[in-house]
Amino acid sequence: MPALLAEAERSGGMTAALRLRIAQMIKALLPQFDAVLITCSTLGPVADEFSVQDRVMRTDGMLAEALQDQSGSTVALCAAESTLAATRALFCQPGSQVNVALVEGAWAAFKAGDTAGYFALIRAAAEQAYQQGAVAVALAQSSMTPVAQQFPDMQRPLTGPHLALQACYDLR
């Protein structure tokens, strides 16, 4: 729902009013679906309003768990500044060695429709993280996922959509 993300961006992130509206929308959806999957990192924290039994899941939450299972220095890349606070809160748990980094200029390229430029900036940031010693890199936003395919298997950045789909499948 791009309008909700745009509202969060205008407000500098998730507001209490926006969080409440999204939670109400999800509550209305729950009886009709096996699960609700929130793929937007900026809006993802609304999932905290629900219990495990409600089956409201965050794509980036699953990605954070997978990244925290890595031993050594890791990097979570973000494209949108509006998601930094939510991503840091999720990925930077006590004792973890996760560094959350903003890919400068990436979100502007994405919003301008420059997909090639967006992906090139993300790829360069991931390559730099590996060159600086990261044992794993996570592409924290779902829109970044295609970049992972540009890396060899041994150095492929982690992405959330496949983890989320697996979790939904496991609910069956």
Backbone torsions as a table, in degrees:
resi	resn	phi	psi	omega
1	MET	NA	87.4	-174.9
2	PRO	-55.1	-31.5	-178.9
3	ALA	-64.5	-35.1	179.2
4	LEU	-69.4	-40.6	176.4
5	LEU	-64.3	-43.4	179.6
6	ALA	-60.9	-39.3	177.7
7	GLU	-63.9	-43.1	178.5
8	ALA	-63.9	-40.2	179.2
9	GLU	-63.5	-41.3	179.2
10	ARG	-64.9	-31.2	-178.2
11	SER	-90.2	-2.6	-178.3
12	GLY	81.7	15.1	178.9
13	GLY	138.7	-169.1	-178.2
14	MET	-71.2	127.9	174.7
15	THR	-100.7	163.8	178.6
16	ALA	-62.0	-40.3	-179.3
17	ALA	-65.8	-42.6	179.2
18	LEU	-65.7	-42.9	178.9
19	ARG	-58.3	-43.8	179.5
20	LEU	-64.3	-43.8	179.2
21	ARG	-61.4	-43.7	-179.6
22	ILE	-66.5	-41.5	178.6
23	ALA	-60.6	-40.4	178.4
24	GLN	-65.2	-39.3	177.8
25	MET	-63.5	-43.2	-179.5
26	ILE	-65.2	-42.9	178.3
27	LYS	-57.5	-37.4	178.3
28	ALA	-68.8	-30.4	-179.1
29	LEU	-80.6	-31.4	-171.3
30	LEU	-52.1	-43.2	-178.9
31	PRO	-63.6	-19.3	-174.9
32	GLN	-95.4	-11.6	-172.4
33	PHE	-133.2	156.4	176.5
34	ASP	-71.4	-30.6	-179.3
35	ALA	-159.7	157.9	172.3
36	VAL	-120.7	125.3	-177.2
37	LEU	-112.2	121.5	178.6
38	ILE	-98.0	114.7	-176.9
39	THR	-96.4	-10.7	-177.8
40	CYS	-88.7	121.7	-179.3
41	SER	-65.0	-35.2	179.9
42	THR	-67.3	-40.4	-176.6
43	LEU	-92.1	-10.3	-176.1
44	GLY	-54.0	-35.4	-177.2
45	PRO	-58.0	-16.8	177.9
46	VAL	-62.4	-22.6	178.6
47	ALA	-60.6	-24.1	179.6
48	ASP	-65.8	-14.9	179.4
49	GLU	-75.3	-10.1	-172.1
50	PHE	-116.8	155.2	176.3
51	SER	-86.9	167.0	178.5
52	VAL	-57.8	-36.9	-179.0
53	GLN	-65.3	-22.5	-180.0
54	ASP	-73.4	-18.1	177.4
55	ARG	63.9	39.7	173.8
56	VAL	-103.5	116.7	-172.6
57	MET	-123.5	151.8	177.0
58	ARG	-108.2	127.9	176.0
59	THR	-58.5	-45.2	-177.8
60	ASP	-69.4	-23.8	176.2
61	GLY	-65.6	-42.2	177.6
62	MET	-66.7	-37.3	178.2
63	LEU	-66.4	-41.1	178.3
64	ALA	-61.2	-42.2	178.1
65	GLU	-61.2	-44.3	-179.4
66	ALA	-64.8	-38.7	-179.7
67	LEU	-69.6	-38.2	-179.8
68	GLN	-70.3	-17.7	175.8
69	ASP	-75.5	-11.3	-179.8
70	GLN	-78.9	145.9	175.4
71	SER	-103.2	126.9	-178.0
72	GLY	115.3	-177.8	-177.9
73	SER	-70.4	132.0	-179.9
74	THR	-131.9	159.7	-179.0
75	VAL	-132.3	134.1	172.0
76	ALA	-110.3	119.1	-178.7
77	LEU	-94.2	136.4	176.6
78	CYS	-121.6	148.0	176.6
79	ALA	-102.1	-36.6	-175.2
80	ALA	-99.4	128.4	179.6
81	GLU	-61.1	-31.0	-178.1
82	SER	-64.2	-16.0	-178.9
83	THR	-98.5	-5.9	-175.2
84	LEU	-55.8	-49.7	-177.4
85	ALA	-61.9	-46.2	-179.2
86	ALA	-65.0	-39.6	-178.9
87	THR	-69.0	-43.5	177.7
88	ARG	-61.2	-43.8	180.0
89	ALA	-60.9	-35.7	-177.3
90	LEU	-81.8	-45.4	-172.7
91	PHE	-86.1	-30.4	-172.3
92	CYS	-95.4	69.2	178.4
93	GLN	-79.7	154.6	178.0
94	PRO	-55.0	132.9	179.1
95	GLY	87.0	-9.4	-179.5
96	SER	-83.2	158.9	178.1
97	GLN	-112.3	41.3	-177.8
98	VAL	-94.2	130.8	173.1
99	ASN	-111.0	124.2	177.1
100	VAL	-95.5	125.8	-177.1
101	ALA	-127.7	138.7	175.9
102	LEU	-87.5	131.2	175.7
103	VAL	-86.5	100.5	-175.8
104	GLU	-57.6	132.1	176.2
105	GLY	82.9	-11.2	-175.4
106	ALA	-66.7	-45.7	-176.2
107	TRP	-67.7	-36.2	176.4
108	ALA	-61.8	-41.2	177.5
109	ALA	-63.6	-44.3	179.8
110	PHE	-59.8	-48.7	-177.7
111	LYS	-66.6	-26.0	178.4
112	ALA	-83.3	-1.7	-179.6
113	GLY	82.9	10.4	179.3
114	ASP	-89.0	74.1	-177.2
115	THR	-61.5	-42.6	179.7
116	ALA	-61.1	-43.7	178.1
117	GLY	-65.7	-40.6	177.6
118	TYR	-58.4	-51.4	-178.8
119	PHE	-65.7	-37.4	179.8
120	ALA	-63.8	-41.3	178.4
121	LEU	-64.8	-40.8	179.5
122	ILE	-67.2	-44.7	178.9
123	ARG	-59.9	-44.2	-180.0
124	ALA	-62.7	-39.9	179.3
125	ALA	-66.7	-40.2	178.0
126	ALA	-65.8	-44.0	177.7
127	GLU	-59.8	-42.6	179.4
128	GLN	-63.4	-41.6	179.1
129	ALA	-60.7	-43.7	177.7
130	TYR	-64.3	-42.1	179.9
131	GLN	-63.5	-28.4	179.8
132	GLN	-88.9	8.4	171.9
133	GLY	103.5	6.0	177.6
134	ALA	-64.9	134.8	176.6
135	VAL	-83.7	-21.3	177.6
136	ALA	-152.5	147.6	176.9
137	VAL	-126.4	136.4	176.3
138	ALA	-114.7	136.0	174.3
139	LEU	-93.8	98.8	-165.5
140	ALA	-71.0	-14.4	179.2
141	GLN	-114.9	139.3	-176.3
142	SER	-57.8	-32.9	-179.2
143	SER	-64.5	-15.6	-179.0
144	MET	-85.7	-13.3	-170.8
145	THR	-49.5	-42.9	-178.8
146	PRO	-57.7	-25.1	-179.7
147	VAL	-62.8	-32.7	-177.2
148	ALA	-58.1	-33.0	-178.5
149	GLN	-68.6	-12.5	179.6
150	GLN	-84.5	-1.1	-178.3
151	PHE	-109.6	151.2	174.4
152	PRO	-66.6	155.8	-176.9
153	ASP	-50.3	-42.1	-175.4
154	MET	-67.5	-18.0	-176.8
155	GLN	-127.7	17.9	-176.6
156	ARG	-69.5	125.8	176.3
157	PRO	-61.3	150.7	177.0
158	LEU	-77.3	142.6	177.0
159	THR	-132.5	154.7	-175.3
160	GLY	-86.5	-31.9	-173.3
161	PRO	-56.6	-42.5	-179.7
162	HIS	-66.9	-35.1	177.2
163	LEU	-66.2	-40.8	-179.8
164	ALA	-66.6	-43.1	178.3
165	LEU	-63.5	-38.7	177.0
166	GLN	-62.9	-42.3	179.1
167	ALA	-63.3	-40.5	177.2
168	CYS	-65.0	-40.4	178.6
169	TYR	-63.0	-39.0	-179.2
170	ASP	-66.6	-19.2	178.5
171	LEU	-70.8	-20.7	-175.3
172	ARG	-66.3	NA	NA
